[in-house]
């Protein structure tokens, strides 16, 4: 088996940390410098796909659905969302790092079927938090695969997304019965209670990195009630 080789890298804003793209034959990995293991791997993406499916399945027959995906990564969440929603949908993917978008438009894009090239996809280059704060209109689903979940491991500004203020903004940006689904490396009951205090009905789902095996990840599925009960 051939060794892993680094084929690209980019700096994470506001830090001295680098994100690196690795390749071995037809496999790819994204890693954070100084952090053991892979941040993302093209052979382990079941939980990223489940993130989209848990939030978007109910939208399969909803015309003109609007979905926001926070974090492009390797494109698996975006691809799963596009697979689920109808042709009239608009899926906005917010990615902080321009290099990650270029990787997905290049060699890396083959992993998830090049979802950034789908006609329903709109790419927003920038922080998903800024988009949530300033973009008008509401969404039927918001999918957040940003950092490692509520821990905000690689980019400290991501902490706002998981704060009471950030969750209130997300709540307000969802249409009635809209869902926010949040990927996390681990379960966090304190964060689940924070979602509930915001007004969401919350479920925690455990999903494996691969179907039936691999690391266990947590997806917070938080639905806004039909009638607003924000507290």
Backbone bond lengths (Angstrom), bond angles and torsions (degrees), N, CA, C in turn:
res aa  C-N    CA-C-N  psi(-1)  N-CA   C-N-CA  omega(-1)  CA-C   N-CA-C  phi
1 X - - - 1.461 - - 1.523 109.31 -
2 X 1.327 115.36 135.45 1.453 120.38 -179.57 1.527 110.74 -68.63
3 X 1.331 118.46 153.65 1.472 121.03 178.65 1.524 111.54 -77.91
4 X 1.345 115.96 160.00 1.463 120.95 171.95 1.526 108.82 -69.17
5 X 1.321 116.64 139.41 1.460 121.51 175.21 1.529 109.43 -128.93
6 X 1.318 116.51 145.41 1.462 121.55 176.11 1.523 108.80 -80.24
7 X 1.339 116.95 126.59 1.464 119.77 -179.19 1.523 112.78 -114.12
8 X 1.346 117.56 -12.47 1.468 119.91 178.24 1.523 108.83 -166.50
9 X 1.326 116.05 159.65 1.466 121.14 176.16 1.518 109.23 -153.10
10 X 1.328 115.22 159.80 1.458 121.06 177.52 1.519 108.80 -153.20
11 X 1.313 116.64 153.98 1.460 121.21 -179.97 1.520 110.38 -87.53
12 X 1.329 115.97 145.79 1.458 121.82 175.25 1.528 107.66 -89.37
13 X 1.334 118.70 125.75 1.462 120.84 -176.37 1.527 112.64 -55.90
14 X 1.333 114.94 141.25 1.455 120.34 176.16 1.500 115.07 77.23
15 X 1.341 117.29 11.43 1.462 119.63 179.73 1.525 108.95 -150.24
16 X 1.327 115.00 171.76 1.467 120.51 175.15 1.522 111.34 -95.45
17 X 1.321 116.30 11.97 1.459 121.40 -174.22 1.519 111.00 -86.64
18 X 1.334 115.42 143.50 1.451 121.31 177.51 1.523 111.18 -110.71
19 X 1.329 114.88 144.61 1.449 122.20 170.32 1.523 106.60 -103.72
20 X 1.324 117.44 130.55 1.457 120.68 -175.92 1.525 110.94 -122.08
21 X 1.316 115.34 143.67 1.463 122.65 176.87 1.524 107.96 -106.25
22 X 1.335 115.02 126.87 1.460 122.39 -177.37 1.516 110.22 -117.69
23 X 1.338 116.71 152.33 1.453 121.69 177.32 1.519 110.60 -137.01
24 X 1.324 115.10 140.86 1.467 122.23 170.06 1.524 106.81 -139.88
25 X 1.322 116.65 109.49 1.463 121.59 -174.19 1.534 109.04 55.41
26 X 1.338 118.92 -118.94 1.460 121.46 -179.87 1.523 113.33 -98.79
27 X 1.323 116.55 9.76 1.461 121.55 -179.96 1.523 110.22 -101.27
28 X 1.358 114.48 148.46 1.457 120.28 179.76 1.526 109.46 -131.51
29 X 1.317 115.36 153.81 1.461 121.25 175.45 1.522 108.28 -143.60
30 X 1.328 115.47 145.43 1.462 121.65 171.49 1.515 107.00 -114.09
31 X 1.323 116.04 130.15 1.451 121.43 -175.42 1.523 110.53 -129.36
32 X 1.319 115.23 154.72 1.457 122.56 175.23 1.522 107.55 -104.22
33 X 1.302 116.44 126.58 1.460 120.29 -178.44 1.519 110.72 -57.57
34 X 1.337 116.03 131.06 1.449 121.48 178.24 1.510 114.85 86.25
35 X 1.352 117.94 -4.76 1.469 122.10 179.86 1.526 108.29 -110.66
36 X 1.344 118.72 123.26 1.463 120.70 -178.17 1.527 112.16 -62.18
37 X 1.317 115.94 146.92 1.452 120.81 174.90 1.519 113.37 80.40
38 X 1.331 115.12 -176.53 1.462 122.07 -178.22 1.524 110.77 -95.36
39 X 1.318 115.72 138.80 1.458 119.73 169.38 1.528 109.39 -73.84
40 X 1.343 116.09 -38.98 1.463 122.83 177.10 1.517 108.34 -145.15
41 X 1.322 116.22 149.94 1.458 121.10 -179.60 1.532 108.17 -144.29
42 X 1.314 116.44 135.23 1.460 120.47 -175.79 1.522 113.76 -69.58
43 X 1.318 117.73 -9.91 1.465 121.07 176.91 1.526 112.24 -96.97
44 X 1.335 116.78 -7.60 1.465 120.65 -176.99 1.527 108.91 -132.69
45 X 1.312 115.49 90.98 1.475 118.86 -174.72 1.523 112.63 -141.95
46 X 1.314 117.31 14.56 1.470 120.11 -178.13 1.527 111.53 -60.95
47 X 1.335 117.52 -40.56 1.471 119.14 -177.55 1.525 111.49 -71.06
48 X 1.339 118.08 -30.11 1.459 120.51 176.39 1.537 110.46 -67.04
49 X 1.325 116.84 -38.18 1.458 120.41 176.77 1.530 110.94 -69.80
50 X 1.330 116.07 -39.63 1.469 120.03 178.63 1.525 111.07 -62.13
51 X 1.313 117.32 -33.50 1.466 121.39 177.48 1.529 110.34 -53.85
52 X 1.325 115.89 -47.04 1.466 120.09 -179.72 1.521 111.68 -71.73
53 X 1.313 116.86 -42.24 1.468 120.10 -176.70 1.525 111.70 -63.69
54 X 1.341 117.08 -40.68 1.460 120.13 -179.17 1.525 112.06 -64.78
55 X 1.322 116.47 -31.10 1.467 119.99 -177.99 1.517 113.15 -91.16
56 X 1.329 117.65 -29.43 1.473 120.13 -167.21 1.522 115.07 -108.20
57 X 1.330 118.97 -9.76 1.463 119.75 -176.90 1.523 111.79 -55.17
58 X 1.334 116.29 -40.44 1.468 119.41 -177.67 1.526 112.29 -69.43
59 X 1.342 117.47 -10.71 1.465 121.15 -177.86 1.525 112.39 -94.45
60 X 1.327 117.95 5.33 1.464 121.15 -172.93 1.521 113.22 -61.16
61 X 1.333 116.96 -22.87 1.465 120.64 179.63 1.528 112.60 -119.16
62 X 1.323 116.85 11.63 1.467 120.89 -178.60 1.531 109.21 -90.44
63 X 1.303 116.50 117.49 1.460 120.41 179.44 1.526 110.44 -72.93
64 X 1.320 114.94 143.64 1.471 123.02 176.33 1.524 112.60 57.65
65 X 1.333 116.82 33.43 1.468 120.22 176.21 1.526 109.81 -63.48
66 X 1.332 114.97 146.91 1.474 120.77 177.98 1.514 108.37 -120.23
67 X 1.322 115.15 125.17 1.461 121.45 -176.87 1.518 108.55 -125.92
68 X 1.310 116.07 138.74 1.464 122.32 174.78 1.515 108.59 -114.92
69 X 1.335 116.18 126.95 1.454 122.23 175.71 1.523 107.61 -111.30
70 X 1.318 116.86 117.96 1.455 121.63 177.85 1.514 109.97 -95.10
71 X 1.316 117.12 106.49 1.454 122.92 -178.73 1.516 111.67 103.91
72 X 1.333 117.34 114.30 1.461 121.38 -179.65 1.520 111.70 -82.10
73 X 1.336 116.92 -42.65 1.460 120.51 -179.24 1.515 111.48 55.73
74 X 1.328 116.79 -127.22 1.460 122.16 178.01 1.525 112.12 -95.28
75 X 1.331 116.64 5.05 1.451 120.28 174.14 1.512 115.91 90.11
76 X 1.334 118.48 -0.21 1.463 119.99 -174.74 1.534 112.41 -69.40
77 X 1.326 118.09 -39.06 1.468 120.35 177.95 1.523 110.39 -65.96
78 X 1.318 117.02 -45.37 1.457 121.26 177.60 1.523 110.82 -59.11
79 X 1.327 117.12 -45.42 1.463 121.22 -179.12 1.524 111.63 -61.91
80 X 1.337 116.72 -41.53 1.469 120.75 -179.69 1.523 111.01 -67.32
81 X 1.332 117.13 -37.10 1.464 120.14 176.77 1.521 110.39 -64.04
82 X 1.324 117.59 -45.37 1.451 121.61 179.82 1.523 111.50 -63.54
83 X 1.313 116.67 -34.34 1.460 121.38 179.02 1.530 110.95 -66.58
84 X 1.329 116.66 -27.02 1.463 121.81 -172.91 1.514 113.55 -91.31
85 X 1.330 117.59 -36.58 1.465 120.78 -171.73 1.526 110.99 -91.97
86 X 1.349 117.16 159.08 1.473 120.24 -177.07 1.526 112.97 -73.93
87 X 1.335 114.80 174.51 1.458 120.69 -176.77 1.505 114.67 -65.70
88 X 1.327 117.68 -19.89 1.467 121.20 -179.02 1.521 113.10 -84.47
89 X 1.320 117.48 -4.02 1.468 121.38 -174.90 1.526 111.32 -73.37
90 X 1.325 114.15 157.25 1.460 121.97 170.65 1.522 107.44 -119.83
91 X 1.333 115.71 126.49 1.461 120.66 -179.93 1.519 108.35 -119.63
92 X 1.311 115.90 112.21 1.458 121.97 178.70 1.519 108.33 -96.25
93 X 1.318 117.22 126.18 1.458 120.87 176.12 1.526 108.08 -113.27
94 X 1.327 115.58 123.73 1.460 121.70 -179.88 1.519 108.91 -101.28
95 X 1.307 116.43 123.29 1.460 121.51 179.91 1.523 109.00 -131.33
96 X 1.326 114.74 124.63 1.463 121.15 -176.90 1.529 112.63 -68.51
97 X 1.321 117.03 -35.58 1.464 121.46 -171.05 1.525 111.24 -101.92
98 X 1.331 118.29 112.98 1.468 119.99 178.44 1.525 113.08 -55.55
99 X 1.331 117.08 -34.11 1.463 119.90 -179.02 1.519 111.77 -61.59
100 X 1.341 117.25 -36.79 1.469 120.09 -179.85 1.527 110.20 -64.95
101 X 1.323 117.22 -37.66 1.470 120.21 176.28 1.527 109.66 -64.10
102 X 1.322 116.68 -43.68 1.465 119.94 179.75 1.521 110.87 -65.00
103 X 1.329 118.42 -38.39 1.468 119.91 176.34 1.524 110.58 -59.50
104 X 1.346 116.13 -40.60 1.464 120.27 -179.63 1.528 112.03 -71.66
105 X 1.301 117.47 -25.49 1.463 120.56 175.80 1.523 111.17 -82.69
106 X 1.329 115.74 -13.39 1.454 121.07 179.70 1.516 111.58 -105.94
107 X 1.333 114.41 -134.80 1.463 121.33 -172.20 1.529 112.89 -61.28
108 X 1.333 118.48 -38.28 1.458 122.10 -177.48 1.535 112.26 -64.56
109 X 1.317 116.94 -27.01 1.454 121.21 -174.75 1.511 114.85 -59.59
110 X 1.328 117.68 -24.02 1.460 120.78 -178.60 1.531 112.35 -65.32
111 X 1.329 117.92 -22.79 1.467 121.34 -175.98 1.521 112.05 -62.86
112 X 1.325 117.04 -45.37 1.466 121.58 -175.49 1.529 112.61 -104.93
113 X 1.326 117.41 7.93 1.463 119.52 178.75 1.515 114.27 85.22
114 X 1.324 117.18 24.50 1.464 124.00 176.41 1.537 113.28 54.75
115 X 1.329 117.89 56.82 1.471 120.14 -177.93 1.517 114.26 -67.18
116 X 1.336 118.65 -23.05 1.474 118.69 179.04 1.524 111.02 -66.94
117 X 1.333 117.59 -16.77 1.462 120.72 -179.85 1.527 112.42 -90.89
118 X 1.324 117.55 -4.07 1.462 121.60 177.28 1.529 109.41 -65.33
119 X 1.319 116.33 139.09 1.463 120.54 -177.13 1.516 114.46 -63.86
120 X 1.337 117.52 -18.09 1.464 121.04 179.52 1.518 112.85 -86.58
121 X 1.324 116.79 -9.06 1.467 121.47 -175.10 1.520 111.29 -86.92
122 X 1.330 114.82 134.71 1.461 121.92 171.39 1.520 107.46 -122.04
123 X 1.301 117.86 122.71 1.458 122.25 -178.83 1.519 109.80 -94.47
124 X 1.332 115.51 125.63 1.465 121.67 174.72 1.521 107.31 -108.75
125 X 1.321 116.19 113.74 1.458 120.41 177.25 1.519 108.81 -84.31
126 X 1.312 116.59 109.07 1.454 120.36 -179.22 1.511 111.19 151.41
127 X 1.299 114.87 -177.99 1.459 123.05 -177.08 1.522 109.88 -73.03
128 X 1.335 117.32 128.62 1.459 120.44 177.96 1.525 111.11 -61.58
129 X 1.331 117.29 -28.90 1.462 120.36 177.83 1.525 110.99 -63.59
130 X 1.327 117.08 -41.15 1.468 119.87 178.06 1.523 110.90 -64.92
131 X 1.324 116.83 -38.80 1.464 120.00 178.46 1.521 110.49 -62.87
132 X 1.333 116.23 -44.02 1.464 120.03 179.66 1.528 111.40 -63.35
133 X 1.319 116.81 -36.65 1.458 120.45 -177.80 1.525 112.45 -72.33
134 X 1.332 116.87 -33.68 1.460 119.01 -165.95 1.524 115.21 -118.45
135 X 1.326 119.30 -16.47 1.460 119.31 -178.40 1.517 110.29 -81.52
136 X 1.313 116.19 134.29 1.462 121.05 179.21 1.531 110.38 -77.23
137 X 1.313 115.66 159.49 1.456 120.81 176.63 1.523 112.50 93.10
138 X 1.336 114.65 170.22 1.453 121.20 -177.48 1.520 110.58 -120.69
139 X 1.318 114.97 165.04 1.461 122.04 -178.15 1.526 109.98 -119.25
140 X 1.329 114.96 154.21 1.460 120.88 173.09 1.527 111.12 -84.59
141 X 1.320 116.35 -27.01 1.467 120.81 178.25 1.516 109.15 -151.92
142 X 1.317 115.22 142.46 1.466 122.59 174.24 1.524 107.32 -125.63
143 X 1.317 117.20 124.46 1.460 122.94 -178.74 1.523 108.05 -114.82
144 X 1.315 116.47 121.89 1.461 120.57 -178.05 1.521 110.41 -116.36
145 X 1.324 114.74 109.96 1.468 121.34 171.25 1.521 105.86 -120.44
146 X 1.315 113.81 68.08 1.464 121.84 -171.72 1.520 108.38 -115.03
147 X 1.329 115.45 122.68 1.460 120.63 -177.98 1.528 108.94 63.01
148 X 1.318 117.26 -139.26 1.463 120.84 -179.60 1.523 110.87 -109.35
149 X 1.332 116.19 23.23 1.456 120.45 -175.74 1.514 110.31 101.55
150 X 1.314 117.79 -155.20 1.464 121.70 -175.61 1.525 115.19 -58.68
151 X 1.330 118.22 -13.01 1.461 119.73 179.48 1.520 112.61 -74.86
152 X 1.349 118.02 -20.01 1.472 122.53 179.83 1.521 111.06 48.12
153 X 1.330 115.17 66.20 1.459 121.19 -169.79 1.523 114.39 -72.86
154 X 1.355 117.62 -43.16 1.453 118.84 -169.65 1.523 114.61 -102.50
155 X 1.322 118.46 -18.00 1.465 121.06 -174.73 1.511 108.39 -141.93
156 X 1.323 116.44 106.08 1.463 120.87 -168.93 1.525 112.76 -61.80
157 X 1.342 117.88 -28.53 1.467 119.92 -179.82 1.528 111.65 -63.73
158 X 1.339 117.30 -18.76 1.467 120.00 177.89 1.519 112.15 -65.67
159 X 1.314 118.32 -17.14 1.461 121.27 -179.03 1.527 111.48 -57.82
160 X 1.334 116.85 -30.46 1.470 119.68 -179.75 1.519 111.36 -59.79
161 X 1.333 117.38 -38.42 1.464 120.79 -177.48 1.520 111.94 -55.43
162 X 1.331 116.38 -34.71 1.458 121.90 -172.78 1.529 112.68 -100.39
163 X 1.323 116.11 2.27 1.459 121.55 179.54 1.526 109.40 -81.50
164 X 1.353 118.32 164.41 1.469 119.67 175.75 1.530 112.76 -54.18
165 X 1.334 117.13 -40.23 1.459 119.96 179.56 1.521 112.08 -66.81
166 X 1.330 116.29 -41.33 1.457 120.06 178.67 1.517 112.00 -64.81
167 X 1.329 116.98 -43.61 1.462 120.72 179.88 1.528 111.43 -66.23
168 X 1.314 116.91 -34.21 1.482 119.97 176.56 1.527 110.18 -64.20
169 X 1.338 116.25 -41.62 1.461 119.68 177.82 1.521 110.90 -63.90
170 X 1.339 117.49 -42.96 1.459 121.24 177.72 1.525 110.20 -60.18
171 X 1.328 116.51 -44.28 1.472 121.27 178.64 1.525 110.51 -56.56
172 X 1.320 115.89 -45.10 1.468 120.57 -177.49 1.526 111.81 -69.40
173 X 1.334 117.44 -26.08 1.462 121.48 -178.87 1.524 112.71 -85.12
174 X 1.312 117.86 -2.84 1.456 121.37 177.70 1.524 111.00 -97.98
175 X 1.317 115.67 140.73 1.455 120.03 171.36 1.530 109.32 -71.11
176 X 1.331 118.70 162.14 1.465 120.75 175.70 1.529 110.94 -52.08
177 X 1.317 116.58 133.88 1.458 125.32 -176.43 1.527 113.07 71.33
178 X 1.331 116.85 7.58 1.457 120.33 175.38 1.520 111.25 -67.75
179 X 1.323 115.25 156.61 1.468 121.56 -175.79 1.515 110.08 -122.43
180 X 1.327 116.53 135.60 1.446 121.83 163.94 1.529 107.15 -108.06
181 X 1.319 116.12 127.43 1.467 122.27 177.05 1.517 107.76 -116.19
182 X 1.328 116.07 129.61 1.462 121.73 -172.84 1.520 109.51 -124.44
183 X 1.333 116.14 122.51 1.469 122.18 178.42 1.527 108.78 -80.91
184 X 1.317 116.00 138.64 1.460 120.39 178.12 1.518 109.99 -144.95
185 X 1.313 115.63 145.74 1.461 120.35 177.83 1.522 112.11 -70.11
186 X 1.338 116.97 -18.39 1.464 119.22 -179.14 1.530 109.80 -152.79
187 X 1.326 114.82 164.21 1.465 120.19 175.54 1.527 109.65 -74.49
188 X 1.304 116.36 149.64 1.465 121.81 -178.44 1.529 107.38 -148.12
189 X 1.326 116.27 98.55 1.465 120.60 -175.80 1.527 111.81 -67.24
190 X 1.326 116.77 -32.65 1.468 119.02 177.76 1.524 110.56 -63.57
191 X 1.333 116.50 -40.18 1.460 119.83 178.04 1.527 110.56 -68.36
192 X 1.328 117.60 -38.24 1.467 120.45 176.89 1.530 110.66 -59.43
193 X 1.322 116.60 -41.05 1.469 119.70 178.81 1.529 111.28 -68.06
194 X 1.328 116.13 -33.10 1.461 119.62 177.17 1.531 110.06 -64.41
195 X 1.333 116.88 -39.99 1.462 120.65 175.69 1.528 111.07 -61.81
196 X 1.328 116.16 -43.11 1.466 120.64 179.90 1.523 111.02 -63.62
197 X 1.325 117.48 -40.30 1.461 120.59 179.03 1.522 111.69 -65.50
198 X 1.334 116.28 -26.14 1.463 120.02 177.25 1.519 111.17 -71.51
199 X 1.336 117.20 -22.84 1.458 121.17 179.91 1.511 114.63 122.81
200 X 1.334 117.83 -1.40 1.452 122.04 -177.14 1.530 112.27 -80.77
201 X 1.337 115.52 151.05 1.458 122.39 163.12 1.525 106.53 -88.95
202 X 1.330 117.68 124.65 1.466 121.15 -165.60 1.519 111.89 -119.79
203 X 1.333 115.21 137.37 1.454 123.10 169.38 1.518 108.54 -128.84
204 X 1.334 116.53 144.32 1.452 122.27 172.65 1.517 108.01 -108.01
205 X 1.320 116.35 125.15 1.454 121.14 -179.56 1.524 108.91 -116.70
206 X 1.316 116.70 132.26 1.458 122.01 176.44 1.520 109.06 -97.02
207 X 1.334 116.46 126.66 1.461 121.87 -177.01 1.523 108.72 -131.81
208 X 1.323 116.40 138.11 1.461 120.79 179.91 1.529 111.04 -82.14
209 X 1.327 115.82 154.74 1.461 121.01 179.17 1.521 111.57 -63.01
210 X 1.339 115.48 -33.49 1.455 122.14 172.57 1.523 107.56 -124.97
211 X 1.328 118.52 155.31 1.464 118.55 179.36 1.523 111.96 -56.42
212 X 1.330 115.89 114.32 1.455 121.12 176.27 1.509 116.17 80.72
213 X 1.342 118.38 0.47 1.462 118.89 -179.37 1.528 109.71 -159.34
214 X 1.323 114.02 172.67 1.460 118.99 179.86 1.515 112.15 91.42
215 X 1.320 115.67 -177.22 1.461 122.04 -178.17 1.510 111.26 -59.38
216 X 1.340 115.43 149.08 1.462 121.56 176.84 1.524 109.40 -94.94
217 X 1.310 115.92 124.86 1.451 121.98 178.05 1.530 108.99 -115.06
218 X 1.313 116.00 160.38 1.465 121.57 -179.41 1.521 109.88 -113.59
219 X 1.322 115.67 136.40 1.457 121.02 171.94 1.521 107.83 -118.82
220 X 1.322 115.45 119.56 1.466 121.50 173.68 1.526 107.23 -83.46
221 X 1.317 116.40 119.90 1.464 121.41 178.10 1.524 106.87 -110.57
222 X 1.324 116.27 109.42 1.464 121.77 -173.62 1.520 109.14 -120.85
223 X 1.327 116.02 118.24 1.463 120.96 -176.75 1.520 111.26 -108.33
224 X 1.319 114.42 135.49 1.456 120.69 174.62 1.524 108.69 -78.71
225 X 1.315 118.56 130.07 1.476 119.45 179.87 1.524 111.87 -62.64
226 X 1.326 115.01 162.92 1.465 120.11 177.12 1.530 110.50 -58.61
227 X 1.331 115.86 -45.48 1.458 121.09 175.79 1.505 108.31 -102.69
228 X 1.321 117.58 131.83 1.449 122.01 -176.39 1.520 111.34 -60.21
229 X 1.374 115.20 129.30 1.459 120.65 174.67 1.518 109.69 -126.74
230 X 1.318 117.59 28.17 1.469 121.76 -178.58 1.513 109.63 -56.66
231 X 1.366 115.45 135.45 1.463 120.60 -173.61 1.529 111.58 -106.67
